[in-house]
Amino acid sequence: MTPRFSLTIAGMIAALALAGCSSSTGDGGTSQIFTSEYGSVTDAGYSIPAVPISKVDKQFHRQIVSYSTKEKPGTIIVDTPNRFLYLVLPGRKAVRYGIGVGKAGFAWEGEAYIAWKQEWPTWTPPKEMIGRKPELAKYGKDGMKPGLRNPLGARALYLFNQKGEDTLFRLHGTPEWNSIGTAASSGCIRLMNQDIIDLYERVRPGKSARVIVKQ
Protein backbone atom coordinates (compact mmCIF):
# COMPACT_ATOMS: atom_id res chain seq x y z
CA MET A 1 0.00 0.00 0.00
CA THR A 2 1.38 3.38 -0.93
CA PRO A 3 1.77 6.07 1.77
CA ARG A 4 -0.66 8.29 -0.08
CA PHE A 5 -3.34 5.59 -0.18
CA SER A 6 -2.73 4.88 3.50
CA LEU A 7 -3.36 8.53 4.27
CA THR A 8 -6.56 8.43 2.21
CA ILE A 9 -7.85 5.44 4.15
CA ALA A 10 -6.80 6.96 7.48
CA GLY A 11 -8.54 10.18 6.63
CA MET A 12 -11.69 8.34 5.66
CA ILE A 13 -11.78 6.39 8.91
CA ALA A 14 -11.17 9.54 10.94
CA ALA A 15 -14.01 11.25 9.12
CA LEU A 16 -16.60 8.55 9.78
CA ALA A 17 -17.70 10.03 13.07
CA LEU A 18 -18.23 13.41 11.41
CA ALA A 19 -19.96 12.24 8.26
CA GLY A 20 -23.48 11.96 9.57
CA CYS A 21 -23.33 8.19 9.33
CA SER A 22 -25.22 5.76 11.50
CA SER A 23 -24.43 2.26 12.72
CA SER A 24 -26.31 -0.87 11.78
CA THR A 25 -25.98 -4.43 13.01
CA GLY A 26 -28.93 -6.10 11.32
CA ASP A 27 -28.15 -5.88 7.59
CA GLY A 28 -25.34 -8.38 7.01
CA GLY A 29 -22.22 -6.67 8.26
CA THR A 30 -22.78 -2.96 7.69
CA SER A 31 -20.86 -0.84 10.18
CA GLN A 32 -21.59 2.62 8.79
CA ILE A 33 -24.21 3.85 6.37
CA PHE A 34 -24.08 7.28 4.77
CA THR A 35 -27.75 7.95 4.14
CA SER A 36 -27.35 11.60 5.11
CA GLU A 37 -24.70 12.21 2.40
CA TYR A 38 -27.11 12.66 -0.51
CA GLY A 39 -28.07 16.30 -0.08
CA SER A 40 -27.58 18.98 -2.71
CA VAL A 41 -23.94 19.68 -3.61
CA THR A 42 -22.30 22.67 -5.24
CA ASP A 43 -19.34 21.42 -7.25
CA ALA A 44 -17.24 23.33 -9.80
CA GLY A 45 -20.06 25.81 -10.24
CA TYR A 46 -22.73 23.13 -10.77
CA SER A 47 -25.58 22.64 -8.29
CA ILE A 48 -26.16 18.90 -8.03
CA PRO A 49 -29.71 18.27 -6.78
CA ALA A 50 -30.34 16.27 -3.64
CA VAL A 51 -31.26 12.63 -4.14
CA PRO A 52 -34.62 11.68 -2.56
CA ILE A 53 -32.69 8.94 -0.85
CA SER A 54 -35.71 7.56 1.03
CA LYS A 55 -36.95 6.36 -2.37
CA VAL A 56 -33.75 4.39 -2.99
CA ASP A 57 -33.60 0.92 -1.45
CA LYS A 58 -31.41 1.19 1.64
CA GLN A 59 -29.09 -1.59 0.47
CA PHE A 60 -27.92 0.77 -2.29
CA HIS A 61 -26.97 3.60 0.06
CA ARG A 62 -23.21 4.10 0.44
CA GLN A 63 -21.92 2.09 3.39
CA ILE A 64 -18.92 0.45 5.01
CA VAL A 65 -19.36 -3.33 5.06
CA SER A 66 -17.49 -6.44 6.08
CA TYR A 67 -15.89 -7.87 2.95
CA SER A 68 -13.47 -10.78 2.70
CA THR A 69 -11.35 -10.93 -0.44
CA LYS A 70 -7.83 -11.78 -1.51
CA GLU A 71 -7.67 -8.56 -3.53
CA LYS A 72 -5.51 -5.71 -2.28
CA PRO A 73 -6.92 -2.54 -0.74
CA GLY A 74 -7.71 -0.07 -3.49
CA THR A 75 -9.13 -2.73 -5.81
CA ILE A 76 -12.62 -2.08 -7.18
CA ILE A 77 -14.90 -5.09 -7.51
CA VAL A 78 -18.17 -4.73 -9.41
CA ASP A 79 -20.82 -7.29 -8.44
CA THR A 80 -23.08 -6.92 -11.47
CA PRO A 81 -25.86 -9.37 -10.47
CA ASN A 82 -26.37 -7.75 -7.07
CA ARG A 83 -25.82 -4.16 -8.32
CA PHE A 84 -22.97 -3.33 -5.93
CA LEU A 85 -19.53 -1.79 -6.39
CA TYR A 86 -16.96 -2.47 -3.67
CA LEU A 87 -13.81 -0.47 -2.99
CA VAL A 88 -11.62 -2.80 -0.95
CA LEU A 89 -10.29 -1.38 2.34
CA PRO A 90 -7.82 -2.84 4.83
CA GLY A 91 -9.12 -5.09 7.60
CA ARG A 92 -11.66 -7.07 5.57
CA LYS A 93 -13.80 -4.01 4.95
CA ALA A 94 -15.03 -2.24 1.84
CA VAL A 95 -16.96 0.83 0.84
CA ARG A 96 -20.06 -0.44 -0.94
CA TYR A 97 -21.98 1.67 -3.43
CA GLY A 98 -25.24 0.94 -5.20
CA ILE A 99 -24.91 0.92 -8.99
CA GLY A 100 -26.85 0.69 -12.22
CA VAL A 101 -25.49 -1.74 -14.79
CA GLY A 102 -25.74 -2.57 -18.48
CA LYS A 103 -29.01 -3.89 -19.82
CA ALA A 104 -29.14 -7.33 -21.42
CA GLY A 105 -26.76 -7.53 -24.35
CA PHE A 106 -24.64 -4.59 -23.18
CA ALA A 107 -23.09 -5.94 -19.99
CA TRP A 108 -19.32 -6.37 -19.77
CA GLU A 109 -17.11 -8.46 -17.52
CA GLY A 110 -13.41 -8.84 -17.04
CA GLU A 111 -10.44 -7.03 -15.53
CA ALA A 112 -9.23 -3.54 -16.30
CA TYR A 113 -7.56 -0.63 -14.60
CA ILE A 114 -8.40 3.03 -14.17
CA ALA A 115 -6.20 4.75 -16.72
CA TRP A 116 -7.42 8.22 -15.88
CA LYS A 117 -10.27 10.08 -14.26
CA GLN A 118 -12.09 13.29 -15.07
CA GLU A 119 -14.23 15.81 -13.23
CA TRP A 120 -17.31 16.93 -15.16
CA PRO A 121 -16.35 15.00 -18.28
CA THR A 122 -17.41 15.55 -21.85
CA TRP A 123 -19.46 12.64 -23.19
CA THR A 124 -18.82 11.30 -26.68
CA PRO A 125 -21.17 8.48 -27.67
CA PRO A 126 -19.52 5.45 -29.31
CA LYS A 127 -20.20 4.84 -32.99
CA GLU A 128 -22.26 1.79 -32.10
CA MET A 129 -24.56 3.90 -29.95
CA ILE A 130 -24.92 6.52 -32.67
CA GLY A 131 -25.88 3.70 -35.03
CA ARG A 132 -28.69 2.73 -32.68
CA LYS A 133 -29.67 6.31 -31.90
CA PRO A 134 -28.92 8.58 -34.88
CA GLU A 135 -30.09 11.64 -32.94
CA LEU A 136 -26.83 11.41 -30.97
CA ALA A 137 -24.74 12.04 -34.08
CA LYS A 138 -24.50 15.74 -33.15
CA TYR A 139 -22.28 14.70 -30.23
CA GLY A 140 -20.08 12.39 -32.27
CA LYS A 141 -17.36 14.93 -33.06
CA ASP A 142 -16.94 17.27 -30.09
CA GLY A 143 -19.07 15.44 -27.55
CA MET A 144 -21.69 16.70 -25.13
CA LYS A 145 -20.43 19.45 -22.88
CA PRO A 146 -20.23 18.81 -19.13
CA GLY A 147 -23.34 19.56 -17.15
CA LEU A 148 -26.17 18.21 -15.05
CA ARG A 149 -27.76 16.48 -18.06
CA ASN A 150 -24.55 14.90 -19.29
CA PRO A 151 -24.90 11.08 -19.09
CA LEU A 152 -21.50 10.77 -17.38
CA GLY A 153 -22.56 12.99 -14.52
CA ALA A 154 -20.12 14.71 -12.19
CA ARG A 155 -17.17 12.32 -12.58
CA ALA A 156 -15.91 9.53 -14.82
CA LEU A 157 -13.27 6.85 -14.32
CA TYR A 158 -11.97 5.42 -17.60
CA LEU A 159 -11.27 1.69 -17.84
CA PHE A 160 -8.42 0.37 -19.98
CA ASN A 161 -7.30 -3.23 -20.47
CA GLN A 162 -3.83 -4.49 -19.63
CA LYS A 163 -2.66 -3.76 -23.19
CA GLY A 164 -3.39 -0.09 -22.60
CA GLU A 165 -6.48 -0.10 -24.82
CA ASP A 166 -9.62 1.82 -23.96
CA THR A 167 -12.42 -0.63 -23.16
CA LEU A 168 -14.96 2.19 -23.76
CA PHE A 169 -16.48 1.29 -20.39
CA ARG A 170 -16.65 3.82 -17.59
CA LEU A 171 -17.51 4.14 -13.94
CA HIS A 172 -19.46 7.36 -13.90
CA GLY A 173 -22.08 9.48 -12.23
CA THR A 174 -25.69 9.83 -13.26
CA PRO A 175 -28.52 12.26 -12.52
CA GLU A 176 -30.91 9.31 -12.87
CA TRP A 177 -30.85 8.16 -9.24
CA ASN A 178 -33.87 5.93 -9.87
CA SER A 179 -31.77 3.77 -12.23
CA ILE A 180 -29.59 2.57 -9.33
CA GLY A 181 -30.23 -1.10 -8.68
CA THR A 182 -31.40 -1.70 -12.25
CA ALA A 183 -29.99 -2.85 -15.58
CA ALA A 184 -30.62 0.26 -17.65
CA SER A 185 -27.36 1.53 -19.10
CA SER A 186 -25.56 0.84 -22.38
CA GLY A 187 -22.90 -1.12 -20.55
CA CYS A 188 -21.17 1.37 -18.27
CA ILE A 189 -21.41 1.26 -14.48
CA ARG A 190 -23.30 4.23 -13.06
CA LEU A 191 -23.42 5.61 -9.52
CA MET A 192 -25.37 8.45 -7.99
CA ASN A 193 -23.44 11.70 -8.47
CA GLN A 194 -22.79 12.03 -4.73
CA ASP A 195 -21.30 8.52 -4.75
CA ILE A 196 -19.10 8.92 -7.81
CA ILE A 197 -17.64 12.09 -6.27
CA ASP A 198 -16.83 10.09 -3.14
CA LEU A 199 -15.30 7.21 -5.12
CA TYR A 200 -13.34 9.60 -7.34
CA GLU A 201 -11.56 11.05 -4.32
CA ARG A 202 -10.53 7.60 -3.07
CA VAL A 203 -8.84 6.22 -6.19
CA ARG A 204 -5.61 7.02 -8.00
CA PRO A 205 -5.31 6.16 -11.71
CA GLY A 206 -2.68 3.68 -12.80
CA LYS A 207 -2.26 -0.03 -13.43
CA SER A 208 -2.42 -0.70 -9.71
CA ALA A 209 -6.00 0.68 -9.69
CA ARG A 210 -7.53 -2.65 -10.67
CA VAL A 211 -11.19 -3.03 -11.54
CA ILE A 212 -12.79 -6.49 -11.59
CA VAL A 213 -16.25 -6.73 -13.11
CA LYS A 214 -18.12 -9.94 -12.29
CA GLN A 215 -21.25 -11.18 -14.03
Contacts in CASP RR format, 6 or more apart in sequence:
PFRMAT RR
TARGET T0000
AUTHOR 0000-0000-0000
METHOD contacts of the structure
MODEL  1
MTPRFSLTIAGMIAALALAGCSSSTGDGGTSQIFTSEYGSVTDAGYSIPA
VPISKVDKQFHRQIVSYSTKEKPGTIIVDTPNRFLYLVLPGRKAVRYGIG
VGKAGFAWEGEAYIAWKQEWPTWTPPKEMIGRKPELAKYGKDGMKPGLRN
PLGARALYLFNQKGEDTLFRLHGTPEWNSIGTAASSGCIRLMNQDIIDLY
ERVRPGKSARVIVKQ
1 72 0 8 1.000
1 73 0 8 1.000
1 90 0 8 1.000
2 204 0 8 1.000
4 204 0 8 1.000
5 73 0 8 1.000
5 74 0 8 1.000
5 204 0 8 1.000
8 201 0 8 1.000
8 202 0 8 1.000
9 73 0 8 1.000
9 89 0 8 1.000
9 90 0 8 1.000
12 89 0 8 1.000
12 95 0 8 1.000
12 202 0 8 1.000
16 32 0 8 1.000
16 64 0 8 1.000
19 32 0 8 1.000
19 34 0 8 1.000
19 36 0 8 1.000
19 37 0 8 1.000
20 34 0 8 1.000
20 36 0 8 1.000
20 37 0 8 1.000
21 32 0 8 1.000
21 33 0 8 1.000
21 34 0 8 1.000
21 35 0 8 1.000
21 36 0 8 1.000
21 37 0 8 1.000
21 64 0 8 1.000
22 32 0 8 1.000
22 33 0 8 1.000
22 35 0 8 1.000
22 36 0 8 1.000
23 31 0 8 1.000
23 32 0 8 1.000
23 33 0 8 1.000
24 30 0 8 1.000
24 31 0 8 1.000
24 32 0 8 1.000
24 33 0 8 1.000
24 63 0 8 1.000
27 58 0 8 1.000
27 59 0 8 1.000
28 65 0 8 1.000
28 66 0 8 1.000
29 65 0 8 1.000
29 66 0 8 1.000
30 63 0 8 1.000
30 64 0 8 1.000
30 65 0 8 1.000
31 63 0 8 1.000
31 64 0 8 1.000
31 65 0 8 1.000
31 66 0 8 1.000
31 93 0 8 1.000
32 63 0 8 1.000
32 64 0 8 1.000
33 58 0 8 1.000
33 61 0 8 1.000
33 62 0 8 1.000
33 63 0 8 1.000
33 64 0 8 1.000
34 61 0 8 1.000
34 62 0 8 1.000
34 63 0 8 1.000
35 53 0 8 1.000
35 58 0 8 1.000
35 61 0 8 1.000
37 62 0 8 1.000
37 194 0 8 1.000
37 198 0 8 1.000
38 50 0 8 1.000
38 51 0 8 1.000
38 53 0 8 1.000
38 61 0 8 1.000
38 192 0 8 1.000
38 194 0 8 1.000
39 50 0 8 1.000
39 51 0 8 1.000
39 53 0 8 1.000
39 194 0 8 1.000
40 47 0 8 1.000
40 48 0 8 1.000
40 49 0 8 1.000
40 50 0 8 1.000
41 47 0 8 1.000
41 48 0 8 1.000
41 193 0 8 1.000
41 194 0 8 1.000
41 197 0 8 1.000
42 48 0 8 1.000
43 120 0 8 1.000
43 154 0 8 1.000
43 197 0 8 1.000
44 119 0 8 1.000
44 120 0 8 1.000
46 120 0 8 1.000
46 146 0 8 1.000
46 147 0 8 1.000
46 148 0 8 1.000
46 154 0 8 1.000
47 148 0 8 1.000
48 148 0 8 1.000
48 154 0 8 1.000
48 193 0 8 1.000
48 194 0 8 1.000
49 148 0 8 1.000
49 175 0 8 1.000
51 177 0 8 1.000
51 192 0 8 1.000
51 193 0 8 1.000
51 194 0 8 1.000
52 177 0 8 1.000
53 61 0 8 1.000
55 177 0 8 1.000
55 178 0 8 1.000
56 177 0 8 1.000
56 178 0 8 1.000
56 180 0 8 1.000
56 192 0 8 1.000
57 181 0 8 1.000
59 98 0 8 1.000
60 83 0 8 1.000
60 84 0 8 1.000
60 97 0 8 1.000
60 98 0 8 1.000
60 99 0 8 1.000
60 180 0 8 1.000
60 181 0 8 1.000
61 98 0 8 1.000
62 95 0 8 1.000
62 96 0 8 1.000
62 97 0 8 1.000
62 98 0 8 1.000
62 194 0 8 1.000
62 195 0 8 1.000
62 198 0 8 1.000
63 95 0 8 1.000
63 96 0 8 1.000
64 89 0 8 1.000
64 93 0 8 1.000
64 94 0 8 1.000
64 95 0 8 1.000
64 96 0 8 1.000
65 86 0 8 1.000
65 93 0 8 1.000
65 94 0 8 1.000
65 96 0 8 1.000
66 92 0 8 1.000
66 93 0 8 1.000
67 86 0 8 1.000
67 88 0 8 1.000
67 89 0 8 1.000
67 92 0 8 1.000
67 93 0 8 1.000
67 94 0 8 1.000
67 96 0 8 1.000
68 92 0 8 1.000
69 75 0 8 1.000
69 77 0 8 1.000
69 86 0 8 1.000
69 88 0 8 1.000
69 92 0 8 1.000
69 94 0 8 1.000
71 77 0 8 1.000
71 88 0 8 1.000
71 210 0 8 1.000
71 212 0 8 1.000
72 88 0 8 1.000
72 210 0 8 1.000
73 88 0 8 1.000
73 89 0 8 1.000
73 90 0 8 1.000
74 87 0 8 1.000
74 88 0 8 1.000
74 89 0 8 1.000
74 202 0 8 1.000
74 203 0 8 1.000
74 209 0 8 1.000
74 210 0 8 1.000
75 87 0 8 1.000
75 88 0 8 1.000
75 210 0 8 1.000
75 211 0 8 1.000
75 212 0 8 1.000
76 85 0 8 1.000
76 86 0 8 1.000
76 87 0 8 1.000
76 88 0 8 1.000
76 114 0 8 1.000
76 171 0 8 1.000
76 203 0 8 1.000
76 209 0 8 1.000
76 210 0 8 1.000
76 211 0 8 1.000
76 212 0 8 1.000
77 85 0 8 1.000
77 86 0 8 1.000
77 88 0 8 1.000
77 94 0 8 1.000
77 211 0 8 1.000
77 212 0 8 1.000
77 214 0 8 1.000
78 84 0 8 1.000
78 85 0 8 1.000
78 86 0 8 1.000
78 99 0 8 1.000
78 101 0 8 1.000
78 189 0 8 1.000
78 211 0 8 1.000
78 212 0 8 1.000
78 213 0 8 1.000
78 214 0 8 1.000
79 85 0 8 1.000
79 86 0 8 1.000
79 214 0 8 1.000
80 101 0 8 1.000
80 102 0 8 1.000
80 107 0 8 1.000
80 109 0 8 1.000
80 213 0 8 1.000
80 214 0 8 1.000
80 215 0 8 1.000
81 214 0 8 1.000
81 215 0 8 1.000
83 98 0 8 1.000
83 99 0 8 1.000
83 100 0 8 1.000
83 101 0 8 1.000
83 180 0 8 1.000
83 181 0 8 1.000
83 182 0 8 1.000
84 96 0 8 1.000
84 97 0 8 1.000
84 98 0 8 1.000
84 99 0 8 1.000
85 96 0 8 1.000
85 97 0 8 1.000
85 98 0 8 1.000
85 99 0 8 1.000
85 171 0 8 1.000
85 189 0 8 1.000
85 191 0 8 1.000
85 199 0 8 1.000
86 94 0 8 1.000
86 95 0 8 1.000
86 96 0 8 1.000
86 97 0 8 1.000
87 94 0 8 1.000
87 95 0 8 1.000
87 97 0 8 1.000
87 199 0 8 1.000
87 202 0 8 1.000
87 203 0 8 1.000
88 94 0 8 1.000
89 95 0 8 1.000
95 198 0 8 1.000
95 199 0 8 1.000
95 202 0 8 1.000
97 191 0 8 1.000
97 195 0 8 1.000
97 198 0 8 1.000
97 199 0 8 1.000
98 180 0 8 1.000
98 181 0 8 1.000
98 191 0 8 1.000
98 192 0 8 1.000
98 195 0 8 1.000
99 180 0 8 1.000
99 181 0 8 1.000
99 189 0 8 1.000
99 190 0 8 1.000
99 191 0 8 1.000
100 174 0 8 1.000
100 179 0 8 1.000
100 180 0 8 1.000
100 181 0 8 1.000
100 182 0 8 1.000
100 183 0 8 1.000
100 184 0 8 1.000
100 185 0 8 1.000
100 189 0 8 1.000
100 190 0 8 1.000
100 191 0 8 1.000
101 107 0 8 1.000
101 181 0 8 1.000
101 182 0 8 1.000
101 183 0 8 1.000
101 184 0 8 1.000
101 185 0 8 1.000
101 187 0 8 1.000
101 189 0 8 1.000
101 190 0 8 1.000
102 108 0 8 1.000
102 183 0 8 1.000
102 184 0 8 1.000
102 185 0 8 1.000
102 186 0 8 1.000
102 187 0 8 1.000
102 188 0 8 1.000
102 189 0 8 1.000
103 183 0 8 1.000
103 184 0 8 1.000
103 185 0 8 1.000
103 186 0 8 1.000
103 187 0 8 1.000
104 183 0 8 1.000
106 185 0 8 1.000
106 186 0 8 1.000
106 187 0 8 1.000
107 183 0 8 1.000
107 187 0 8 1.000
107 215 0 8 1.000
108 167 0 8 1.000
108 169 0 8 1.000
108 187 0 8 1.000
108 213 0 8 1.000
109 213 0 8 1.000
109 214 0 8 1.000
109 215 0 8 1.000
110 212 0 8 1.000
110 213 0 8 1.000
110 214 0 8 1.000
111 161 0 8 1.000
111 162 0 8 1.000
111 210 0 8 1.000
111 211 0 8 1.000
111 212 0 8 1.000
111 213 0 8 1.000
112 159 0 8 1.000
112 160 0 8 1.000
112 161 0 8 1.000
112 162 0 8 1.000
112 167 0 8 1.000
112 169 0 8 1.000
112 210 0 8 1.000
112 211 0 8 1.000
112 213 0 8 1.000
113 159 0 8 1.000
113 160 0 8 1.000
113 162 0 8 1.000
113 206 0 8 1.000
113 207 0 8 1.000
113 208 0 8 1.000
113 209 0 8 1.000
113 210 0 8 1.000
113 211 0 8 1.000
114 157 0 8 1.000
114 158 0 8 1.000
114 159 0 8 1.000
114 160 0 8 1.000
114 171 0 8 1.000
114 203 0 8 1.000
114 205 0 8 1.000
114 206 0 8 1.000
114 209 0 8 1.000
114 211 0 8 1.000
115 158 0 8 1.000
115 159 0 8 1.000
115 160 0 8 1.000
115 164 0 8 1.000
115 166 0 8 1.000
115 205 0 8 1.000
115 206 0 8 1.000
116 158 0 8 1.000
116 205 0 8 1.000
117 155 0 8 1.000
117 156 0 8 1.000
117 157 0 8 1.000
117 158 0 8 1.000
117 200 0 8 1.000
117 203 0 8 1.000
117 205 0 8 1.000
118 155 0 8 1.000
118 156 0 8 1.000
118 158 0 8 1.000
119 154 0 8 1.000
119 155 0 8 1.000
119 200 0 8 1.000
120 146 0 8 1.000
120 147 0 8 1.000
120 150 0 8 1.000
120 153 0 8 1.000
120 154 0 8 1.000
120 155 0 8 1.000
121 146 0 8 1.000
121 150 0 8 1.000
121 152 0 8 1.000
121 153 0 8 1.000
121 155 0 8 1.000
121 156 0 8 1.000
121 172 0 8 1.000
122 142 0 8 1.000
122 143 0 8 1.000
122 144 0 8 1.000
122 145 0 8 1.000
122 146 0 8 1.000
122 150 0 8 1.000
123 139 0 8 1.000
123 143 0 8 1.000
123 144 0 8 1.000
123 150 0 8 1.000
123 151 0 8 1.000
123 152 0 8 1.000
124 139 0 8 1.000
124 140 0 8 1.000
124 142 0 8 1.000
124 143 0 8 1.000
124 144 0 8 1.000
125 133 0 8 1.000
125 136 0 8 1.000
125 139 0 8 1.000
125 140 0 8 1.000
125 143 0 8 1.000
126 168 0 8 1.000
129 136 0 8 1.000
129 186 0 8 1.000
130 136 0 8 1.000
130 137 0 8 1.000
130 140 0 8 1.000
144 150 0 8 1.000
144 151 0 8 1.000
146 153 0 8 1.000
147 153 0 8 1.000
148 175 0 8 1.000
149 175 0 8 1.000
151 172 0 8 1.000
151 174 0 8 1.000
152 170 0 8 1.000
152 172 0 8 1.000
152 173 0 8 1.000
153 172 0 8 1.000
153 173 0 8 1.000
153 174 0 8 1.000
153 175 0 8 1.000
153 193 0 8 1.000
153 196 0 8 1.000
154 173 0 8 1.000
154 193 0 8 1.000
154 196 0 8 1.000
154 197 0 8 1.000
155 172 0 8 1.000
155 173 0 8 1.000
155 193 0 8 1.000
155 196 0 8 1.000
155 197 0 8 1.000
155 199 0 8 1.000
155 200 0 8 1.000
156 170 0 8 1.000
156 171 0 8 1.000
156 172 0 8 1.000
156 173 0 8 1.000
156 196 0 8 1.000
157 170 0 8 1.000
157 171 0 8 1.000
157 172 0 8 1.000
157 196 0 8 1.000
157 199 0 8 1.000
157 200 0 8 1.000
157 203 0 8 1.000
157 205 0 8 1.000
158 166 0 8 1.000
158 170 0 8 1.000
159 166 0 8 1.000
159 167 0 8 1.000
159 169 0 8 1.000
159 170 0 8 1.000
159 171 0 8 1.000
159 211 0 8 1.000
160 166 0 8 1.000
160 167 0 8 1.000
161 167 0 8 1.000
162 207 0 8 1.000
169 187 0 8 1.000
169 188 0 8 1.000
169 189 0 8 1.000
169 213 0 8 1.000
170 188 0 8 1.000
170 189 0 8 1.000
171 188 0 8 1.000
171 189 0 8 1.000
171 191 0 8 1.000
171 196 0 8 1.000
171 199 0 8 1.000
171 211 0 8 1.000
172 188 0 8 1.000
172 189 0 8 1.000
172 190 0 8 1.000
172 191 0 8 1.000
172 196 0 8 1.000
173 190 0 8 1.000
173 191 0 8 1.000
173 192 0 8 1.000
173 193 0 8 1.000
173 195 0 8 1.000
173 196 0 8 1.000
174 180 0 8 1.000
174 190 0 8 1.000
174 191 0 8 1.000
174 192 0 8 1.000
174 193 0 8 1.000
175 193 0 8 1.000
176 184 0 8 1.000
176 190 0 8 1.000
177 192 0 8 1.000
179 185 0 8 1.000
179 190 0 8 1.000
180 190 0 8 1.000
180 191 0 8 1.000
180 192 0 8 1.000
189 213 0 8 1.000
191 199 0 8 1.000
203 209 0 8 1.000
END
